[in-house]
């Protein structure tokens, strides 16, 4: 196996480097998403989902960027963050690293690892029914992930043969600019897990799955009646992999979060401002916490599949963006800041999507004699039946 470091850098910007040919993607960000100066600190509002935007609009009584800035300017940042979160939205105040580590959620996650793995013996752990020559042929992956981190993991598994079935609620509106990149290789279906008939379908899928990958908040599956005990009762050999934003301990373990918000909370955006001499937040140039967590989760799933084959062990894997941030902070700082690359610095490859042809970043690794291949082109959500592919 080989990994090309430049291709790896490009992979961390894959959603930005993706280039449509003859068609246009929607904007990456909602018009009122962004960083705003409150009365005492910077705050970031994340409004890419309609429900999250609606929460901000209810709290501020503002509906465009100029009006939002005017409303935010007169409020204290922490109080505004709390109000938006309690209204069902997403926001994050910019803290320096010391402030974060002194806070309750920061102290609770100060030692959080990017991944934890707990194994259990399972007599139900069988061998996938391989149908081809790729490493994950015959592996069935139930995908409950969104945005970037989880889809990075499942796209890798799909590229090496896994049957990945993504499930979303009917009518769910994912960030549309991401889908041409993040749905590559996957079939997508819609199920309402509050409806008895769809729950029965979901449970049938669970019983036939090898891996469940979830990017939902820590308590989401439990509230639906699918905690770890229930999942393993339905499928003793199931590998369960989950990721969230703010970790699995502390007061923010159930908080909605995204990469850009975690960078604000934990000190990264503040450190970036200090390093570059800016007077405003300066996050990393890519959604690095998302991408790194996705790749680490994919590696852990691959290892868990191997361990299930060789030792009849099924794994419970948990990752978080805050844990990956801790890993980043543990690494030595580079001596120099590298020049920010442009799309022309990387070789893109041709791809097809349901929206039209495009160029995308290649997979940044090679297994000798085993080229990655995606059996499904990228396309909208909910376009397939909620069934496993025929073997």
Residue pairs with C-beta under 8 A, 6 or more apart in sequence:
1 365
1 366
1 367
1 368
2 365
2 366
2 368
3 364
3 365
3 366
4 364
4 365
4 366
6 345
6 346
7 346
7 361
7 362
7 363
7 364
7 365
8 364
8 365
9 341
9 346
10 17
10 341
10 345
10 346
10 361
10 362
10 364
11 291
11 295
11 361
11 363
11 364
12 286
12 287
12 288
12 291
12 292
13 285
13 286
13 341
13 361
14 181
14 291
14 360
14 361
15 28
15 148
15 177
15 178
15 181
15 182
15 287
16 28
16 286
17 343
17 346
17 348
17 360
17 361
18 25
18 180
18 181
18 358
18 359
18 360
18 361
19 343
19 348
19 358
19 359
19 360
20 180
20 355
20 356
20 357
20 358
21 356
21 357
21 358
21 359
22 356
22 357
23 355
23 356
25 176
25 177
25 180
25 355
26 176
26 177
27 177
28 175
28 177
28 178
29 48
30 47
30 48
30 53
31 64
31 65
32 45
32 47
32 53
32 56
32 62
32 63
32 64
32 65
32 68
33 45
33 46
33 47
33 48
34 44
34 45
34 65
35 42
35 43
35 44
35 94
35 264
35 280
35 281
36 42
36 43
36 44
36 45
36 68
36 69
36 72
36 73
37 69
37 72
37 73
37 280
38 72
38 73
38 75
38 76
38 77
38 80
38 93
39 73
39 74
39 75
39 76
39 77
40 76
40 77
41 76
41 77
41 78
41 93
41 94
42 77
42 93
42 94
42 264
42 269
42 280
42 281
43 72
43 77
43 80
43 81
43 91
43 92
43 93
43 94
43 264
44 91
44 92
44 94
44 260
44 261
44 264
44 269
44 281
45 56
45 68
45 72
45 84
45 89
45 90
45 91
46 52
46 89
46 90
46 91
46 92
46 258
46 260
46 261
47 53
47 56
47 89
47 90
48 175
49 173
49 175
50 173
51 88
51 89
52 88
52 89
52 90
52 256
53 89
54 89
55 84
55 87
55 88
55 89
55 90
56 62
56 68
56 84
56 87
56 89
56 91
57 63
58 87
59 80
59 83
59 84
59 87
59 89
60 67
60 68
60 71
60 72
61 71
62 68
62 70
62 71
72 80
77 93
77 94
78 93
80 91
81 91
81 92
81 93
84 90
84 91
85 91
85 255
85 256
89 256
90 256
90 257
90 258
90 261
91 261
92 257
92 260
92 261
92 262
92 264
92 265
93 264
93 265
94 264
94 265
94 269
94 270
94 281
95 103
95 106
95 264
95 265
95 266
95 267
95 270
96 267
96 270
96 271
97 266
97 267
97 270
97 271
97 329
98 267
99 106
99 267
100 106
100 265
100 266
100 267
101 107
101 110
104 250
104 251
105 246
105 247
105 250
105 251
105 252
105 255
105 265
106 265
106 266
107 250
108 247
108 249
108 250
108 251
108 252
108 253
109 246
109 247
109 249
109 250
109 252
109 320
109 322
109 323
109 326
110 326
111 326
112 247
112 248
112 249
112 320
112 322
112 323
112 326
113 323
113 326
113 327
114 292
114 293
114 296
114 319
114 320
114 323
114 324
114 326
114 327
115 296
115 297
115 300
115 317
115 318
115 319
115 323
116 248
116 317
116 318
116 319
117 300
117 303
117 304
117 315
117 316
117 317
118 315
118 316
119 304
119 307
119 313
119 314
119 315
119 316
120 232
120 313
120 314
120 315
120 316
121 312
121 313
121 314
122 232
122 236
122 237
122 308
122 312
122 313
122 314
123 236
123 312
124 235
124 236
124 237
124 314
125 236
125 237
125 308
125 309
125 312
125 313
125 314
126 237
127 309
128 136
128 137
128 138
128 139
128 140
128 210
128 305
129 138
129 391
130 137
130 138
131 137
131 138
131 391
132 161
133 370
134 160
134 161
134 370
134 372
134 373
135 160
135 161
135 302
135 367
135 370
136 157
136 160
136 161
136 162
136 302
136 305
137 161
137 162
138 161
138 163
138 391
139 157
139 161
139 162
139 163
139 210
139 211
139 305
140 162
140 163
140 165
140 208
140 209
140 210
140 211
140 388
141 154
141 157
141 158
141 162
141 163
141 164
141 165
141 209
141 210
141 211
141 212
141 213
142 165
142 167
142 205
142 206
142 209
142 211
142 212
142 213
143 150
143 151
143 154
143 164
143 165
143 166
143 167
143 186
143 213
144 150
144 166
144 167
144 212
144 213
144 214
144 215
144 216
144 221
145 151
145 153
145 154
145 166
145 213
145 214
145 215
145 243
146 168
146 174
146 215
147 174
147 175
147 178
147 182
147 215
147 258
147 290
148 178
148 182
148 259
148 287
148 290
148 291
148 294
149 215
149 243
149 259
149 289
149 290
149 291
149 293
149 294
149 297
149 319
149 321
150 213
150 214
150 215
150 243
150 294
150 297
151 178
151 182
151 183
151 294
152 182
152 290
152 291
152 293
152 294
152 295
152 298
153 213
153 241
153 243
153 294
153 295
153 297
153 298
153 301
154 162
154 164
154 166
154 186
154 213
154 298
155 164
155 182
155 184
155 185
155 186
155 374
156 294
156 295
156 298
156 363
157 164
157 211
157 298
157 301
157 302
158 164
158 184
158 185
158 186
158 374
158 375
158 376
159 184
159 185
159 363
159 372
159 373
159 374
160 367
160 370
160 372
161 373
162 211
163 187
163 388
163 389
164 185
164 186
164 187
165 186
165 187
165 188
165 189
165 205
165 384
165 386
165 388
166 183
166 186
166 187
166 188
166 189
166 381
167 189
167 190
167 191
167 202
167 205
167 386
168 174
168 188
168 189
168 190
168 191
168 381
168 382
169 190
169 191
169 192
169 193
170 190
170 191
170 192
170 382
171 190
172 190
172 381
172 382
174 381
179 378
179 379
179 380
179 381
180 353
180 355
180 358
180 378
181 360
181 378
182 378
183 376
183 378
183 379
183 380
183 381
184 351
184 360
184 374
184 376
184 377
184 378
185 374
185 375
185 376
186 376
187 376
187 383
187 384
187 389
188 379
188 380
188 381
188 382
188 383
188 384
189 382
189 383
189 384
189 385
189 386
189 387
190 381
190 382
190 386
191 198
191 199
191 201
191 202
191 386
192 198
193 199
193 202
193 224
193 226
194 224
198 386
201 386
202 386
203 234
205 386
205 387
205 388
206 212
206 226
206 231
206 234
206 235
206 238
207 234
207 235
208 235
208 388
209 235
209 238
210 237
210 238
210 239
210 305
211 238
211 239
211 240
211 241
211 301
211 304
211 305
212 231
212 238
212 239
212 240
212 241
213 241
213 242
213 297
213 301
214 220
214 221
214 240
214 241
214 242
214 243
215 242
215 243
215 244
216 242
216 244
217 244
217 254
217 255
217 256
218 242
218 244
218 248
218 253
218 254
219 253
219 254
221 227
221 231
228 240
228 316
231 238
231 240
232 238
232 240
232 314
236 314
237 308
237 314
238 314
239 301
239 304
239 305
239 308
239 314
239 315
239 317
240 315
240 316
240 317
241 297
241 300
241 301
241 304
241 315
241 317
241 318
241 319
242 317
242 318
242 319
243 293
243 294
243 297
243 318
243 319
243 320
243 321
244 253
244 257
244 320
244 321
245 255
245 256
245 257
245 258
245 261
245 262
245 320
245 321
245 322
246 252
246 253
246 255
246 257
246 262
246 265
246 320
246 321
246 322
247 253
247 320
247 322
247 323
248 318
248 320
257 265
257 321
258 290
259 287
259 288
259 289
259 290
259 321
260 283
260 287
262 268
262 289
262 321
262 322
262 325
263 269
263 283
263 284
263 289
263 325
264 281
264 283
265 322
266 322
266 325
267 329
268 283
268 284
268 325
268 328
269 281
269 282
269 283
270 281
272 278
272 281
272 282
272 283
272 284
273 279
273 280
273 281
273 282
275 282
275 337
276 282
285 340
288 328
289 321
289 324
289 325
289 328
290 321
292 324
292 327
292 328
293 319
293 320
293 321
293 323
293 324
296 319
296 324
297 317
297 319
300 315
300 317
300 319
301 317
304 313
304 314
304 315
304 317
307 313
307 315
308 314
308 315
346 361
347 362
348 359
348 360
348 361
348 362
349 359
349 360
349 361
349 362
350 357
350 358
350 359
351 357
351 358
351 359
351 360
351 377
351 378
352 358
352 377
353 377
353 378
353 379
354 377
354 378
354 379
354 380
354 383
355 378
355 379
363 372
